[in-house]
Amino acid sequence: MQYRPLGNTGITVSEIGVGCGGIGEGCLTADVVQPALEYAFEQGVTFFDTAEGYGCGESERALGRLFSGRRDQVVIASKFGGVQLSPGSWSKDFSAARLEEALDASLRRLETDYIDVYQLHTPKEAALSDCALFEKLDRAVEQGKIRCYGLSNDDGAQAGRFLDRTRGRTIQLTFNLFSQKDRQEFVIGQAPKRRIGLICKVPLSGGLLSGRFSDRYPPPDDERRARWGEESYSERLTLVERVRPVLEAPGRSMAQGALAWLLSHESVSTVIPGVSSLEKMSDNLAAAGMRLTPDDMTALDAIPELADIHLGW
Ligand SMILES: NC(=O)c1ccc[n+]([C@@H]2O[C@H](COP(=O)([O-])OP(=O)(O)OC[C@H]3O[C@@H](n4cnc5c(N)ncnc54)[C@H](OP(=O)(O)O)[C@@H]3O)[C@@H](O)[C@H]2O)c1
């Protein structure tokens, strides 16, 4: 594994982390993913991303159980404001009044007395102007309950405003070969200048960039395929074939090529592919240390369909 600074937070993270978004949802129980998480830790992964809402708290609980007694060896990022009270039923609450209670509940589920990176989970714009909320976040840093805080969203312009107005130091952004709208201005422009910690979520475009999706897998009732719609799904499969010849190479799977493309951007601190199985985890972790050649980068930049592409989550 290779490690990078999380911007100027003073925290170091493995360049490949683990997205724990699906844990506790559908058939992805904590027991099912436990071997993959344990394997990741053994292979040197130190960065694990979760949220209060994932699996109605089950994702945080799974990490709490796993790292109990060795908490100091991992960096845990969690999120607040996105509340899932029952499966599939989400609501948003970024009120300053709720922050302390939400943070304490996350700390209990994570079986820890601090969270390394505490992120606003896709907030509405109004939350960014709520002085009371950021006073409480600053106070939580002073108290040692969180080491730093940040924003998880899908918009580089909003990320810039968040950094202008707050002491937040990390941005978790949807950034992958099929989601590039913030690449020039934010990932290449602002992120290195501002020395922020940049966390790339959805790095495989939900699995598409593994090159393993087809008409038959995942099935039409898969949550992602249903969300994208069949017409868009078939266009996405066509795009996959445009990038496959560059990403896939002898000794390099397509998923590894897609992660290496992200890691070829110096401002990226860590990429967090979603955990689903030990086999896929192992494939992804082998991308540590891989970079694309300048020729590969140029070849991908020259694909006209990728110019300013931004396929939604
Ligand atoms: N609003 C937010 O803050 C937000 C939103 C979205 C995501 N996130 C974060 O980002 C993380 C990752 O997002 P994501 O899981 O949606 O997208 P992703 O990482 O792009 O895709 C993950 C999916 O791709 C498939 N996959 C992974 N590695 C593979 C491999 N080597 N070969 C073949 N297939 C592979 C798996 O699906 P199958 O096994 O089902 O094929 C896996 O569930 C989340 O866990 C979460 O931490 C945050």
Ligand as a Chemical Component Dictionary entry (heavy atoms), coordinates in Angstrom:
data_LIG
# 
_chem_comp.id                   LIG 
_chem_comp.type                 NON-POLYMER 
_chem_comp.pdbx_formal_charge   0 
_chem_comp.three_letter_code    LIG 
# 
loop_
_chem_comp_atom.comp_id 
_chem_comp_atom.atom_id 
_chem_comp_atom.alt_atom_id 
_chem_comp_atom.type_symbol 
_chem_comp_atom.charge 
_chem_comp_atom.model_Cartn_x 
_chem_comp_atom.model_Cartn_y 
_chem_comp_atom.model_Cartn_z 
_chem_comp_atom.pdbx_ordinal 
LIG N1  N1  N 0  -23.351 11.190 -0.819  1  
LIG C1  C1  C 0  -22.229 10.583 -0.465  2  
LIG O1  O1  O 0  -21.542 11.042 0.407   3  
LIG C2  C2  C 0  -21.819 9.319  -1.175  4  
LIG C3  C3  C 0  -22.551 8.864  -2.272  5  
LIG C4  C4  C 0  -22.105 7.726  -2.915  6  
LIG C5  C5  C 0  -20.964 7.071  -2.462  7  
LIG N2  N2  N 1  -20.290 7.526  -1.381  8  
LIG C6  C6  C 0  -19.088 6.837  -0.850  9  
LIG O2  O2  O 0  -18.340 6.284  -1.944  10 
LIG C7  C7  C 0  -18.227 4.853  -1.771  11 
LIG C8  C8  C 0  -18.187 4.170  -3.104  12 
LIG O3  O3  O 0  -19.355 4.433  -3.853  13 
LIG P1  P1  P 0  -20.147 3.303  -4.669  14 
LIG O4  O4  O 0  -19.962 1.999  -3.999  15 
LIG O5  O5  O -1 -21.503 3.814  -4.913  16 
LIG O6  O6  O 0  -19.411 3.302  -6.096  17 
LIG P2  P2  P 0  -18.116 2.565  -6.676  18 
LIG O7  O7  O 0  -17.063 2.443  -5.679  19 
LIG O8  O8  O 0  -17.828 3.278  -7.932  20 
LIG O9  O9  O 0  -18.686 1.126  -7.076  21 
LIG C9  C9  C 0  -18.665 0.081  -6.149  22 
LIG C10 C10 C 0  -19.310 -1.154 -6.752  23 
LIG O10 O10 O 0  -18.578 -1.574 -7.889  24 
LIG C11 C11 C 0  -18.476 -2.982 -7.912  25 
LIG N3  N3  N 0  -17.033 -3.266 -7.835  26 
LIG C12 C12 C 0  -16.121 -2.746 -6.962  27 
LIG N4  N4  N 0  -14.892 -3.204 -7.232  28 
LIG C13 C13 C 0  -15.017 -4.020 -8.284  29 
LIG C14 C14 C 0  -14.090 -4.793 -9.022  30 
LIG N5  N5  N 0  -12.781 -4.809 -8.742  31 
LIG N6  N6  N 0  -14.566 -5.555 -10.060 32 
LIG C15 C15 C 0  -15.874 -5.540 -10.360 33 
LIG N7  N7  N 0  -16.792 -4.817 -9.698  34 
LIG C16 C16 C 0  -16.370 -4.065 -8.672  35 
LIG C17 C17 C 0  -19.245 -3.510 -6.712  36 
LIG O11 O11 O 0  -20.599 -3.754 -7.098  37 
LIG P3  P3  P 0  -21.208 -5.239 -7.323  38 
LIG O12 O12 O 0  -20.447 -6.180 -6.471  39 
LIG O13 O13 O 0  -22.619 -5.073 -6.934  40 
LIG O14 O14 O 0  -21.049 -5.497 -8.774  41 
LIG C18 C18 C 0  -19.240 -2.311 -5.780  42 
LIG O15 O15 O 0  -20.321 -2.282 -4.911  43 
LIG C19 C19 C 0  -19.444 4.505  -0.900  44 
LIG O16 O16 O 0  -19.295 3.258  -0.251  45 
LIG C20 C20 C 0  -19.458 5.673  0.062   46 
LIG O17 O17 O 0  -18.469 5.489  1.050   47 
LIG C21 C21 C 0  -20.681 8.665  -0.747  48 
# 
loop_
_chem_comp_bond.comp_id 
_chem_comp_bond.atom_id_1 
_chem_comp_bond.atom_id_2 
_chem_comp_bond.value_order 
_chem_comp_bond.pdbx_ordinal 
LIG N1  C1  SING 1  
LIG C1  O1  DOUB 2  
LIG C1  C2  SING 3  
LIG C2  C3  SING 4  
LIG C2  C21 DOUB 5  
LIG C3  C4  DOUB 6  
LIG C4  C5  SING 7  
LIG C5  N2  DOUB 8  
LIG N2  C6  SING 9  
LIG N2  C21 SING 10 
LIG C6  O2  SING 11 
LIG C6  C20 SING 12 
LIG O2  C7  SING 13 
LIG C7  C8  SING 14 
LIG C7  C19 SING 15 
LIG C8  O3  SING 16 
LIG O3  P1  SING 17 
LIG P1  O4  DOUB 18 
LIG P1  O5  SING 19 
LIG P1  O6  SING 20 
LIG O6  P2  SING 21 
LIG P2  O7  DOUB 22 
LIG P2  O8  SING 23 
LIG P2  O9  SING 24 
LIG O9  C9  SING 25 
LIG C9  C10 SING 26 
LIG C10 O10 SING 27 
LIG C10 C18 SING 28 
LIG O10 C11 SING 29 
LIG C11 N3  SING 30 
LIG C11 C17 SING 31 
LIG N3  C12 SING 32 
LIG N3  C16 SING 33 
LIG C12 N4  DOUB 34 
LIG N4  C13 SING 35 
LIG C13 C14 SING 36 
LIG C13 C16 DOUB 37 
LIG C14 N5  SING 38 
LIG C14 N6  DOUB 39 
LIG N6  C15 SING 40 
LIG C15 N7  DOUB 41 
LIG N7  C16 SING 42 
LIG C17 O11 SING 43 
LIG C17 C18 SING 44 
LIG O11 P3  SING 45 
LIG P3  O12 DOUB 46 
LIG P3  O13 SING 47 
LIG P3  O14 SING 48 
LIG C18 O15 SING 49 
LIG C19 O16 SING 50 
LIG C19 C20 SING 51 
LIG C20 O17 SING 52 
# 
